[in-house]
Amino acid sequence: MTDTVAIELGLRIKELREAAGLTQAELATLSLKTVETISNFERGKTLPSVRTLVALAPHLDCSPADFFSTLSLEPRSPDPATVAILNKGKLLDDEDRKLLIGFVDLLVARSRR
């Protein structure tokens, strides 16, 4: 699953929570989760399990399928920059490829702050 799906799912959870007239704290209490967990779901920082979505649904007056009704799951073509990085990565030896992956991991972690 991509980060885009996590973000879209999080926005859907927030939309359903607000439509149900609940605060994050109220939903957290009802679902036996922390406010931080609910916040992380809504911001796409944490992807809830199917079991969690099933548990949230009754408190949000919806079915588990409603969480996915607005998601765009169509496959997307990678952007040219991603293709260029992948093609250049193929030219590297294993050690340099590991360094590149580590660098990309650092950039991703920095962008999530």
C-alpha positions in Angstrom: 0.0 0.0 0.0 1.3 3.4 -0.8 1.5 6.4 1.4 -1.2 8.0 -0.8 -3.6 5.3 0.2 -2.8 5.8 3.9 -3.4 9.5 3.5 -6.7 9.0 1.6 -7.8 6.5 4.2 -6.9 8.8 7.0 -8.9 11.6 5.5 -11.9 9.3 5.1 -11.7 8.3 8.8 -11.6 12.0 9.7 -14.5 12.7 7.4 -16.6 9.9 8.9 -15.6 10.9 12.5 -16.7 14.5 11.9 -19.9 13.3 10.3 -20.7 11.2 13.3 -20.1 14.3 15.5 -17.2 12.9 17.4 -13.9 14.4 18.5 -10.7 12.4 18.2 -10.7 11.9 22.0 -14.3 10.6 21.9 -13.5 8.1 19.1 -10.4 7.1 20.9 -12.3 6.3 24.1 -15.1 4.4 22.2 -12.6 2.3 20.3 -10.1 1.8 23.1 -7.4 3.5 21.2 -5.3 6.5 22.1 -5.9 10.0 20.8 -2.4 9.8 19.2 -3.4 6.6 17.4 -6.6 8.2 16.0 -4.6 11.3 15.0 -1.9 9.1 13.3 -4.7 7.3 11.3 -6.2 10.5 10.2 -2.9 12.0 9.1 -1.9 8.9 7.2 1.0 8.3 9.5 -0.3 4.9 10.6 -2.3 2.5 8.6 -5.1 0.9 10.6 -5.6 -2.9 10.4 -8.8 -4.3 9.0 -9.6 -5.5 12.5 -9.3 -1.9 13.7 -11.5 -0.6 10.9 -14.1 -3.2 11.7 -14.0 -2.0 15.3 -14.2 1.7 14.4 -17.1 1.3 11.9 -20.0 1.1 14.5 -18.8 4.2 16.3 -18.7 6.1 13.0 -22.2 4.9 11.8 -20.7 3.2 8.8 -19.7 -0.2 7.4 -16.1 -1.2 7.0 -16.5 -0.9 3.3 -17.4 2.8 3.7 -13.7 3.5 4.6 -12.7 2.5 1.1 -15.6 4.0 -0.9 -13.6 7.2 -1.9 -10.1 5.7 -2.3 -8.6 5.9 -5.7 -6.9 2.6 -6.1 -6.1 2.8 -9.8 -2.5 2.0 -10.6 -0.5 5.1 -11.4 2.4 5.5 -13.8 5.6 6.4 -11.9 6.7 10.0 -12.5 9.8 10.6 -14.7 12.1 11.4 -11.7 11.3 8.1 -10.0 12.0 6.2 -13.3 15.3 8.0 -13.6 16.3 7.1 -10.1 15.4 3.4 -10.6 17.3 3.3 -13.9 20.4 4.8 -12.4 20.1 2.5 -9.4 20.3 -0.5 -11.6 23.8 0.7 -12.7 25.1 0.6 -9.1 26.9 -2.3 -7.4 25.3 -3.9 -4.4 27.2 -1.8 -1.8 26.3 1.5 -3.5 22.7 0.4 -3.9 22.5 -0.2 -0.2 23.9 3.3 0.4 21.4 4.8 -1.9 18.5 3.0 -0.2 19.8 4.2 3.2 19.9 7.8 1.9 16.4 7.5 0.5 15.2 6.1 3.8 16.7 9.2 5.6 15.0 11.6 3.2 11.6 9.8 3.6 12.0 10.0 7.4 12.8 13.7 7.2 9.8 14.4 5.0 7.5 12.8 7.5 8.4 15.1 10.4 
